Amino acid sequence: MVENVKIVYLPLDERPCNYEYPALLINGTGVNLVRPDLEIMGQKKQPGDTDRLGVWLEEECKNADGAIVALDTLLYGGIVPSRLHDLNEEEIGKRIDRLRGLKRQNPKLKLFALHLIMRCPQYSSSDEEPEYYGLYGRELFQKGYITHRHELGLASEDELEELRRIEKVLPEEVETDYLGRRALNRAANQAVLRYVEEGIIDFLIIPQDDSATYGWTAKDQQLLRDEMTLRNVELSSLMYPGADEAGCTLIARMINEMNGDMPFVYPRFSGVGAPFVTPLYEDRPLFESVKYQILAAGGQVAASAQEADMILLVNAPGAEMTESNNQPSPEASYQVLRNAVELVEYGSFIMKRFRKPVAVGDVAYANGGDLQLLKLLRQKGMLFDLAGYAGWNTSSNTLGTVIAQMMLFTRYGRTEGHLDFLALRYVEDCGYCASVRKLLSQGQVQEMGYSYFEIDGRRGQIASLVREKLEQFIHEHVDTENTRVKIIDVYMPWNRMFEVGVTVKVTED
C-alpha cells in the first residue's frame, strides 16, 4: 500500500460537499490532502481569488505526488462564477496554461482534473445564475430544448408554437449574454481536451450538472464528444452526469491508481426496472451512470457478487423518480416495482456469509435519502457496518460519493474517519435533506419572515433550529444501542435552506 502520499486538491467551490467531503473521506488513511485556505476560495457568486489560487497550486505541486484540480475554480473562481464571468478567451487560455507549468516543474506529478459543461436549469431562478435567469430562465431552457428537437426533426407543432412565443418575449440582450458565455465556456472545455491529448492532464472528468436529453447542454456534449474522438482521448476523459461528487471520485481513482488497483464492484438493484429509470436532472438510464461512476473512480463493474471485491446496493424507484419531499410515495414505482426489504436482506446476508464490503447508493428519491430504507438498515443492525452510504442531491452526486467511500473503506478499513463520514451521511442526507429541511422551510422559516433562498446568516437562529431538529432526528432514527452520534457544529454555507454544513462525531460503547 502506498503511504506518505501528498495530494493537492483545488475544490470546485467552498461548500462542504466540495471542500470538506474529500478531506473527510481520507481522514485517518495517512494520505496528506492539501487544500487552499477558505479565505481565497470565494463565496457563492463572489469568485475565488484566481491569481492567489494559481500561485498556491504551483507552490504546493512542486513536491506533490498528485493533484486534483477543479478547472472551474482555476479559470472562473468557482462553479457559480463560471456562469457569471465576463472573461475573454485569451484570459481563460492563460489560466488553463498554468497546468503546463505544473508538469514542467514536477514531471512525475499525477494530474487529474474536472471541468463542467455549463448547466442550463429548467426553471427561472437567479439564485445561482445571472440576475436575468430569475425572469427568463425557463424560456432560455425551453428555447434550447425545442430548437435542438427541431434540428433533429422531433419537435411537435405545440413545441414550435411555444418557441414562437418565447422568441417574442425573450430579450435579445439576455440571449446574447447567455449564449456568449456558453460559447466561451465550451471553447475552454475543448481547449482542456488538448491538454489531455498532450498528456499534461492524466485523467479528466467532464461532469454534467442538471443535464437533460435535449437542449444547449446536450448540444455542447455532442461537440465535446466529437472533440474527444478527434483527439483520441476517450479512455482518459469521461463525460457523464454529476458535479459536486467529482472531487471524491477523483480522490478514490488517484489512490487506486497509485496502488495499482482496479477494484470490482457489483451493483445490486432494488427492482428489475430500476437500472432503466432515468433519474431526475439527468439524461440517461441509471445503470449507465452507475457504470460511469465506478469506472471514473478507478473500478470495474463485476458481473456477479462472487467475483466482486465489494457490493453496491442501489436503492432506486422501479419507474418514475420523485423528490424526497414527496415520501413516502404511494406510487407503484416505490410500493410495487421495487423491493427495499429484499435489498437490505441481501446486503446483510452478503456481509455475514461472504464478509464482503457492502455499501448503499440511496437514489430512490432526488434531493434526499429514503427514510423507509434508513429504518430497515437500522432495524437490521447494518447502519455502522456498511462500507458506505449516500443519498443526497442528484443520483450521480450520491453514487460518486458512496462509491468513493466504499473503495477507501475496502483499502483502509473501519477507521474513525469512516464512521464519522457514514454518520454524517445519515444525519445530512436523511435527517436534513429528507426531513428537517422541509419541516423548517414550510414552518418556522416562513413564520420568522425568511424564505428558502434567504435566511438569517450562516450561524443564525435558523442554524440553531436545524441543530435542534437534527439532534432529535439522530436520537429517533440513527443512534443504536452501542453507537451514538454527536453533532459538533451546524451552519448554513450559502445562507439558504438548500444545503447545510454539519460536523458529527461517532462514539461506540
VEXDREN-2710 file (C-alpha; in Angstrom, 1 decimal):
% VEXDREN-2710
k/r/px/py/pz
1/MET/0.0/0.0/0.0
2/VAL/1.3/3.4/-1.0
3/GLU/2.0/5.6/2.1
4/ASN/3.1/9.2/2.9
5/VAL/1.4/10.5/-0.3
6/LYS/0.7/14.2/-0.8
7/ILE/-2.3/15.1/-3.0
8/VAL/-3.0/18.7/-3.8
9/TYR/-6.8/19.4/-4.1
10/LEU/-8.3/22.5/-5.6
11/PRO/-12.1/22.2/-4.9
12/LEU/-15.0/23.2/-7.2
13/ASP/-16.2/25.7/-4.5
14/GLU/-16.2/26.3/-0.8
15/ARG/-19.3/24.3/0.1
16/PRO/-18.8/21.3/2.4
17/CYS/-19.7/18.8/-0.4
18/ASN/-16.7/20.1/-2.5
19/TYR/-14.3/21.4/0.1
20/GLU/-14.9/19.0/3.1
21/TYR/-16.1/15.7/1.8
22/PRO/-12.9/14.5/0.1
23/ALA/-10.9/15.5/3.2
24/LEU/-13.3/13.7/5.5
25/LEU/-13.2/10.6/3.3
26/ILE/-9.4/10.2/3.7
27/ASN/-9.2/11.2/7.3
28/GLY/-7.1/8.6/9.1
29/THR/-5.8/7.0/5.9
30/GLY/-2.3/8.5/6.0
31/VAL/-2.8/10.4/2.8
32/ASN/-1.9/14.1/3.1
33/LEU/-4.6/16.1/1.3
34/VAL/-3.7/19.8/0.9
35/ARG/-6.4/22.4/0.2
36/PRO/-6.3/26.2/-0.2
37/ASP/-7.4/28.4/2.6
38/LEU/-11.2/29.1/2.6
39/GLU/-10.5/32.8/2.5
40/ILE/-9.3/32.7/-1.1
41/MET/-12.0/30.2/-2.3
42/GLY/-14.7/32.7/-2.8
43/GLN/-18.4/32.7/-1.6
44/LYS/-21.2/31.6/-3.9
45/LYS/-21.4/34.3/-6.6
46/GLN/-18.3/36.0/-5.3
47/PRO/-15.4/34.3/-7.2
48/GLY/-12.3/33.0/-5.5
49/ASP/-9.0/34.8/-6.0
50/THR/-7.9/33.0/-9.1
51/ASP/-4.4/34.7/-9.0
52/ARG/-3.7/33.6/-5.5
53/LEU/-5.2/30.1/-6.1
54/GLY/-2.9/29.7/-9.2
55/VAL/0.2/30.7/-7.2
56/TRP/-0.9/28.4/-4.3
57/LEU/-1.4/25.5/-6.8
58/GLU/2.0/26.0/-8.3
59/GLU/3.8/26.1/-5.0
60/GLU/2.1/23.1/-3.5
61/CYS/2.5/20.9/-6.6
62/LYS/6.3/21.2/-6.6
63/ASN/6.7/18.3/-4.2
64/ALA/3.3/16.6/-4.6
65/ASP/2.6/13.1/-5.8
66/GLY/-0.7/14.0/-7.3
67/ALA/-3.1/17.0/-7.9
68/ILE/-6.8/17.1/-8.4
69/VAL/-7.9/20.4/-10.0
70/ALA/-11.4/21.8/-10.4
71/LEU/-10.8/23.9/-13.5
72/ASP/-14.0/25.9/-13.0
73/THR/-12.2/27.3/-9.9
74/LEU/-8.9/27.8/-11.5
75/LEU/-10.5/29.6/-14.5
76/TYR/-13.5/31.4/-13.1
77/GLY/-13.2/31.3/-9.3
78/GLY/-15.8/28.6/-8.7
79/ILE/-18.8/26.7/-10.0
80/VAL/-21.3/29.6/-9.8
81/PRO/-18.9/32.3/-11.1
82/SER/-18.4/30.1/-14.1
83/ARG/-21.9/31.1/-15.1
84/LEU/-21.4/34.8/-14.4
85/HIS/-18.0/35.9/-15.6
86/ASP/-17.0/38.5/-18.2
87/LEU/-13.7/36.9/-19.2
88/ASN/-12.5/36.6/-22.8
89/GLU/-10.9/33.6/-24.5
90/GLU/-7.4/34.9/-24.1
91/GLU/-7.7/35.4/-20.3
92/ILE/-9.2/31.9/-19.9
93/GLY/-6.4/30.4/-22.1
94/LYS/-3.7/31.9/-19.9
95/ARG/-5.3/30.5/-16.8
96/ILE/-5.5/27.0/-18.3
97/ASP/-1.9/27.2/-19.3
98/ARG/-0.9/27.1/-15.6
99/LEU/-1.4/23.4/-15.9
100/ARG/1.5/23.1/-18.3
101/GLY/3.8/24.8/-15.7
102/LEU/2.7/22.2/-13.0
103/LYS/4.0/19.3/-15.1
104/ARG/7.1/21.2/-16.2
105/GLN/8.2/21.8/-12.6
106/ASN/7.2/18.3/-11.4
107/PRO/7.2/15.8/-14.3
108/LYS/6.2/13.0/-12.0
109/LEU/3.0/14.7/-10.9
110/LYS/-0.2/12.7/-11.5
111/LEU/-2.6/15.4/-12.6
112/PHE/-6.4/14.8/-12.6
113/ALA/-8.9/17.5/-13.4
114/LEU/-12.7/18.1/-13.6
115/HIS/-14.3/20.7/-15.8
116/LEU/-18.1/21.2/-16.0
117/ILE/-20.2/21.8/-19.1
118/MET/-22.1/25.0/-18.2
119/ARG/-25.5/24.0/-17.0
120/CYS/-29.0/25.2/-18.1
121/PRO/-31.6/24.8/-15.4
122/GLN/-35.2/24.1/-16.4
123/TYR/-36.6/26.8/-14.1
124/SER/-36.5/30.5/-13.6
125/SER/-34.2/31.4/-10.6
126/SER/-31.3/33.8/-10.2
127/ASP/-30.0/32.1/-7.0
128/GLU/-27.0/30.6/-8.8
129/GLU/-27.4/32.2/-12.2
130/PRO/-27.3/35.7/-13.8
131/GLU/-30.0/38.0/-12.5
132/TYR/-32.0/37.7/-15.7
133/TYR/-32.3/34.0/-15.2
134/GLY/-34.9/34.7/-12.5
135/LEU/-37.1/36.2/-15.2
136/TYR/-36.2/34.2/-18.3
137/GLY/-34.5/31.0/-17.1
138/ARG/-37.4/28.8/-18.2
139/GLU/-37.5/30.5/-21.6
140/LEU/-33.8/30.1/-22.1
141/PHE/-34.0/26.4/-21.3
142/GLN/-37.1/25.8/-23.4
143/LYS/-35.6/27.6/-26.4
144/GLY/-32.5/25.4/-26.3
145/TYR/-34.7/22.3/-25.8
146/ILE/-37.1/22.9/-28.6
147/THR/-34.5/24.3/-31.0
148/HIS/-32.5/21.1/-30.5
149/ARG/-35.5/18.9/-31.1
150/HIS/-36.4/20.9/-34.2
151/GLU/-32.9/20.5/-35.6
152/LEU/-33.4/16.7/-35.2
153/GLY/-36.8/16.7/-36.8
154/LEU/-38.5/15.8/-33.5
155/ALA/-40.3/19.0/-32.4
156/SER/-44.1/18.9/-32.3
157/GLU/-46.3/21.7/-33.6
158/ASP/-47.1/22.6/-30.0
159/GLU/-43.4/22.9/-29.2
160/LEU/-42.9/25.1/-32.3
161/GLU/-45.7/27.3/-31.2
162/GLU/-44.1/27.6/-27.8
163/LEU/-40.8/28.5/-29.5
164/ARG/-42.5/31.3/-31.4
165/ARG/-44.0/32.6/-28.1
166/ILE/-40.6/32.5/-26.4
167/GLU/-38.9/34.4/-29.3
168/LYS/-41.4/37.3/-28.7
169/VAL/-40.7/37.7/-25.0
170/LEU/-37.0/36.7/-24.6
171/PRO/-34.9/39.9/-24.8
172/GLU/-32.1/39.7/-27.4
173/GLU/-29.5/41.0/-25.0
174/VAL/-30.4/38.3/-22.5
175/GLU/-30.0/35.5/-25.1
176/THR/-26.8/37.1/-26.4
177/ASP/-25.2/37.3/-23.0
178/TYR/-26.2/33.8/-22.1
179/LEU/-25.1/32.1/-25.3
180/GLY/-21.9/34.2/-25.5
181/ARG/-20.8/32.9/-22.1
182/ARG/-21.8/29.3/-23.1
183/ALA/-19.6/29.6/-26.2
184/LEU/-16.6/30.8/-24.1
185/ASN/-17.0/28.0/-21.6
186/ARG/-17.4/25.5/-24.4
187/ALA/-14.2/26.7/-26.0
188/ALA/-12.5/26.2/-22.7
189/ASN/-13.8/22.7/-22.5
190/GLN/-12.4/22.0/-25.9
191/ALA/-9.1/23.6/-25.0
192/VAL/-8.7/21.4/-21.9
193/LEU/-9.1/18.3/-24.1
194/ARG/-5.9/19.3/-25.9
195/TYR/-4.1/19.2/-22.6
196/VAL/-5.4/15.7/-22.1
197/GLU/-4.1/14.8/-25.6
198/GLU/-0.7/16.2/-24.7
199/GLY/-0.5/14.2/-21.5
200/ILE/-0.5/17.2/-19.3
201/ILE/-3.8/16.2/-17.7
202/ASP/-3.6/12.4/-17.0
203/PHE/-7.3/12.0/-16.4
204/LEU/-10.3/14.3/-16.9
205/ILE/-13.9/14.2/-15.8
206/ILE/-16.4/16.4/-17.6
207/PRO/-19.5/16.4/-15.3
208/GLN/-22.9/17.5/-16.5
209/ASP/-24.7/19.4/-13.8
210/ASP/-28.5/19.5/-14.2
211/SER/-28.5/17.7/-17.6
212/ALA/-31.3/16.9/-20.0
213/THR/-31.7/14.8/-23.1
214/TYR/-32.1/17.9/-25.4
215/GLY/-31.0/21.5/-25.2
216/TRP/-28.0/23.7/-25.0
217/THR/-26.1/21.4/-22.6
218/ALA/-26.9/18.3/-24.7
219/LYS/-25.6/20.0/-27.9
220/ASP/-22.4/21.0/-26.1
221/GLN/-22.0/17.4/-25.0
222/GLN/-22.0/16.2/-28.6
223/LEU/-19.5/18.8/-29.7
224/LEU/-17.2/17.7/-26.9
225/ARG/-17.7/14.0/-27.8
226/ASP/-16.6/14.8/-31.3
227/GLU/-13.5/16.7/-29.9
228/MET/-12.7/13.7/-27.6
229/THR/-12.8/11.4/-30.6
230/LEU/-10.7/13.7/-32.8
231/ARG/-8.0/13.8/-30.1
232/ASN/-8.2/10.1/-29.3
233/VAL/-8.7/10.8/-25.5
234/GLU/-11.8/8.7/-24.9
235/LEU/-10.0/6.5/-22.4
236/SER/-8.6/9.4/-20.4
237/SER/-11.6/11.7/-20.4
238/LEU/-15.1/10.7/-19.3
239/MET/-18.3/12.7/-19.6
240/TYR/-21.4/11.9/-17.6
241/PRO/-24.0/13.4/-15.2
242/GLY/-22.7/14.8/-11.9
243/ALA/-20.7/17.7/-10.4
244/ASP/-20.3/18.1/-6.7
245/GLU/-19.2/14.4/-6.1
246/ALA/-16.3/14.6/-8.6
247/GLY/-13.7/15.6/-6.0
248/CYS/-14.5/12.4/-4.1
249/THR/-14.4/10.3/-7.2
250/LEU/-11.0/11.6/-8.3
251/ILE/-9.6/11.0/-4.8
252/ALA/-10.6/7.4/-5.0
253/ARG/-9.3/7.0/-8.5
254/MET/-5.9/8.5/-7.6
255/ILE/-5.4/6.3/-4.6
256/ASN/-6.5/3.2/-6.6
257/GLU/-4.0/4.1/-9.4
258/MET/-1.2/4.8/-7.0
259/ASN/-1.7/1.4/-5.5
260/GLY/-2.0/-0.3/-9.0
261/ASP/-5.6/-1.4/-8.1
262/MET/-8.8/-1.6/-10.1
263/PRO/-11.5/-3.0/-7.7
264/PHE/-14.5/-4.9/-9.0
265/VAL/-17.9/-3.5/-7.8
266/TYR/-21.1/-5.5/-8.2
267/PRO/-24.2/-3.3/-8.3
268/ARG/-27.4/-4.9/-7.0
269/PHE/-30.6/-3.0/-7.7
270/SER/-33.9/-2.9/-5.7
271/GLY/-36.1/-3.7/-8.7
272/VAL/-35.9/-5.1/-12.2
273/GLY/-36.9/-1.8/-13.7
274/ALA/-34.6/0.3/-11.5
275/PRO/-31.5/0.1/-13.9
276/PHE/-33.6/1.6/-16.7
277/VAL/-35.0/4.6/-14.8
278/THR/-33.7/8.0/-15.9
279/PRO/-33.2/9.9/-12.7
280/LEU/-34.4/13.5/-12.3
281/TYR/-31.9/16.1/-13.5
282/GLU/-30.1/13.5/-15.6
283/ASP/-30.1/12.4/-19.2
284/ARG/-29.6/8.6/-19.3
285/PRO/-30.7/5.3/-17.6
286/LEU/-29.5/4.9/-14.0
287/PHE/-27.3/1.8/-14.8
288/GLU/-25.3/3.8/-17.4
289/SER/-24.4/6.4/-14.7
290/VAL/-23.6/3.6/-12.2
291/LYS/-21.1/2.2/-14.7
292/TYR/-19.6/5.6/-15.4
293/GLN/-19.2/6.4/-11.7
294/ILE/-17.5/3.1/-11.0
295/LEU/-15.2/3.5/-13.9
296/ALA/-14.3/7.1/-13.1
297/ALA/-13.4/6.1/-9.5
298/GLY/-10.9/3.6/-10.9
299/GLY/-13.0/0.4/-10.7
300/GLN/-14.8/-2.0/-12.9
301/VAL/-18.3/-3.4/-12.9
302/ALA/-18.4/-7.0/-11.7
303/ALA/-20.7/-9.5/-13.4
304/SER/-21.5/-11.2/-10.1
305/ALA/-21.2/-10.9/-6.4
306/GLN/-18.8/-13.8/-6.3
307/GLU/-16.1/-12.1/-8.4
308/ALA/-16.7/-8.7/-6.8
309/ASP/-14.4/-7.0/-4.3
310/MET/-17.4/-5.0/-3.0
311/ILE/-21.2/-4.8/-3.4
312/LEU/-23.1/-1.7/-4.1
313/LEU/-26.8/-1.9/-3.1
314/VAL/-28.7/0.6/-5.4
315/ASN/-32.0/1.7/-3.8
316/ALA/-33.9/3.1/-6.7
317/PRO/-37.5/3.5/-7.9
318/GLY/-39.0/0.9/-10.2
319/ALA/-40.1/3.5/-12.7
320/GLU/-40.5/7.3/-12.3
321/MET/-38.4/9.1/-9.7
322/THR/-39.8/11.8/-7.4
323/GLU/-38.4/14.3/-4.9
324/SER/-37.6/13.3/-1.3
325/ASN/-40.2/15.8/-0.1
326/ASN/-42.9/13.5/-1.5
327/GLN/-42.0/10.5/0.5
328/PRO/-43.4/8.1/1.4
329/SER/-44.6/8.0/-2.2
330/PRO/-47.8/6.0/-2.8
331/GLU/-46.9/5.4/-6.4
332/ALA/-46.3/1.8/-7.8
333/SER/-42.8/2.9/-8.6
334/TYR/-42.0/2.8/-4.9
335/GLN/-44.6/0.4/-3.5
336/VAL/-44.8/-2.4/-6.1
337/LEU/-42.0/-2.1/-8.6
338/ARG/-39.1/-2.3/-6.2
339/ASN/-38.3/-4.3/-3.1
340/ALA/-36.3/-2.4/-0.5
341/VAL/-36.7/-5.2/2.1
342/GLU/-35.2/-7.8/-0.2
343/LEU/-32.3/-5.4/-0.9
344/VAL/-31.5/-5.0/2.8
345/GLU/-31.8/-8.7/3.5
346/TYR/-29.4/-9.4/0.6
347/GLY/-26.9/-6.9/1.8
348/SER/-27.0/-8.3/5.3
349/PHE/-26.5/-11.9/4.0
350/ILE/-23.5/-10.9/1.8
351/MET/-21.8/-9.2/4.8
352/LYS/-22.3/-12.1/7.1
353/ARG/-21.8/-15.0/4.8
354/PHE/-19.1/-13.7/2.5
355/ARG/-17.6/-10.9/4.6
356/LYS/-17.6/-8.6/1.6
357/PRO/-17.9/-4.8/2.0
358/VAL/-21.4/-3.6/1.2
359/ALA/-22.4/0.0/0.6
360/VAL/-25.8/1.7/-0.2
361/GLY/-26.3/4.1/-3.0
362/ASP/-29.7/5.6/-2.0
363/VAL/-31.1/7.1/-5.2
364/ALA/-34.8/6.2/-4.6
365/TYR/-35.6/9.9/-4.4
366/ALA/-33.9/13.1/-5.7
367/ASN/-32.5/15.5/-3.1
368/GLY/-32.7/13.4/0.0
369/GLY/-32.4/9.9/1.4
370/ASP/-35.2/7.2/1.7
371/LEU/-36.4/7.3/5.3
372/GLN/-38.0/3.9/5.0
373/LEU/-34.7/2.4/3.9
374/LEU/-32.9/4.1/6.8
375/LYS/-35.4/2.4/9.1
376/LEU/-34.8/-1.0/7.6
377/LEU/-31.0/-0.6/7.8
378/ARG/-31.3/0.4/11.5
379/GLN/-33.6/-2.5/12.3
380/LYS/-31.2/-4.9/10.6
381/GLY/-28.3/-3.5/12.6
382/MET/-26.4/-2.5/9.4
383/LEU/-26.0/1.3/9.8
384/PHE/-22.5/1.3/11.1
385/ASP/-21.3/-1.9/9.4
386/LEU/-21.8/-0.6/5.9
387/ALA/-18.8/0.3/3.7
388/GLY/-20.6/3.5/2.7
389/TYR/-23.9/5.3/2.4
390/ALA/-25.1/8.4/0.5
391/GLY/-28.5/9.8/-0.5
392/TRP/-28.1/13.5/-1.3
393/ASN/-28.9/15.8/-4.2
394/THR/-28.9/14.1/-7.6
395/SER/-28.4/10.4/-8.3
396/SER/-24.9/11.0/-9.6
397/ASN/-23.9/13.1/-6.6
398/THR/-25.0/10.2/-4.4
399/LEU/-23.3/7.5/-6.5
400/GLY/-19.9/9.2/-6.8
401/THR/-19.8/9.9/-3.0
402/VAL/-20.7/6.4/-1.9
403/ILE/-18.5/4.6/-4.4
404/ALA/-15.5/6.6/-3.3
405/GLN/-16.2/5.8/0.3
406/MET/-16.6/2.1/-0.2
407/MET/-13.4/1.9/-2.2
408/LEU/-11.5/3.7/0.5
409/PHE/-13.1/1.6/3.2
410/THR/-12.1/-1.6/1.4
411/ARG/-8.5/-0.4/1.4
412/TYR/-8.2/1.3/4.8
413/GLY/-10.9/-0.3/6.9
414/ARG/-13.3/0.8/9.6
415/THR/-11.4/3.9/10.8
416/GLU/-12.8/6.7/13.0
417/GLY/-13.0/8.9/9.9
418/HIS/-15.0/6.3/8.0
419/LEU/-17.6/6.1/10.9
420/ASP/-17.8/9.8/11.2
421/PHE/-18.5/10.2/7.4
422/LEU/-21.0/7.4/7.5
423/ALA/-22.8/9.1/10.3
424/LEU/-22.7/12.5/8.5
425/ARG/-24.4/11.0/5.5
426/TYR/-27.3/9.7/7.7
427/VAL/-27.6/13.0/9.5
428/GLU/-27.3/15.2/6.4
429/ASP/-28.9/13.1/3.6
430/CYS/-31.8/11.6/5.7
431/GLY/-32.0/13.9/8.6
432/TYR/-31.6/17.3/6.9
433/CYS/-32.4/16.8/3.2
434/ALA/-35.3/14.4/3.6
435/SER/-36.8/15.6/6.9
436/VAL/-35.7/18.8/8.7
437/ARG/-35.3/21.0/5.6
438/LYS/-38.9/20.6/4.6
439/LEU/-40.2/20.8/8.1
440/LEU/-38.5/24.1/8.8
441/SER/-38.8/25.6/5.3
442/GLN/-42.6/25.2/5.4
443/GLY/-42.9/26.2/9.0
444/GLN/-40.6/28.3/11.2
445/VAL/-38.5/29.8/8.4
446/GLN/-41.6/31.4/6.9
447/GLU/-43.1/32.4/10.3
448/MET/-39.8/34.2/11.1
449/GLY/-40.1/36.2/7.9
450/TYR/-37.4/34.4/5.9
451/SER/-37.5/32.4/2.7
452/TYR/-36.0/29.2/1.3
453/PHE/-33.3/31.2/-0.5
454/GLU/-32.5/33.8/2.2
455/ILE/-32.3/33.2/5.9
456/ASP/-30.6/34.9/8.9
457/GLY/-27.0/34.1/8.2
458/ARG/-24.6/31.2/8.4
459/ARG/-24.9/30.8/12.2
460/GLY/-28.2/32.5/13.0
461/GLN/-31.3/31.3/14.8
462/ILE/-32.3/29.1/11.9
463/ALA/-29.0/27.2/12.1
464/SER/-29.7/26.7/15.8
465/LEU/-33.2/25.3/14.9
466/VAL/-31.6/23.0/12.4
467/ARG/-29.3/21.7/15.0
468/GLU/-32.1/21.1/17.5
469/LYS/-34.2/19.2/14.9
470/LEU/-31.2/17.1/13.7
471/GLU/-30.3/16.1/17.3
472/GLN/-33.9/14.9/17.7
473/PHE/-33.7/13.0/14.4
474/ILE/-30.4/11.3/15.4
475/HIS/-31.9/10.1/18.7
476/GLU/-35.1/8.7/17.0
477/HIS/-33.6/7.3/13.7
478/VAL/-29.8/6.9/13.8
479/ASP/-28.4/6.1/17.3
480/THR/-28.2/2.5/18.2
481/GLU/-27.7/0.6/21.5
482/ASN/-23.9/0.7/21.1
483/THR/-23.3/3.6/18.8
484/ARG/-24.1/7.3/19.4
485/VAL/-23.7/10.3/17.0
486/LYS/-23.0/13.7/18.4
487/ILE/-23.3/17.0/16.5
488/ILE/-20.2/19.2/16.9
489/ASP/-21.3/22.1/14.6
490/VAL/-24.1/23.2/12.3
491/TYR/-24.0/26.2/9.8
492/MET/-25.8/27.3/6.6
493/PRO/-23.0/27.7/4.0
494/TRP/-24.9/29.8/1.4
495/ASN/-27.4/31.5/3.8
496/ARG/-30.3/29.4/2.3
497/MET/-32.1/26.2/3.2
498/PHE/-30.9/24.0/0.3
499/GLU/-27.6/22.8/1.9
500/VAL/-26.3/22.6/5.4
501/GLY/-22.8/22.3/7.0
502/VAL/-22.6/19.7/9.7
503/THR/-19.8/18.2/11.7
504/VAL/-20.5/15.0/13.7
505/LYS/-18.6/12.5/15.9
506/VAL/-19.4/8.8/16.5
507/THR/-18.8/7.2/19.8
508/GLU/-19.1/3.4/20.4
509/ASP/-19.6/1.5/23.7
END
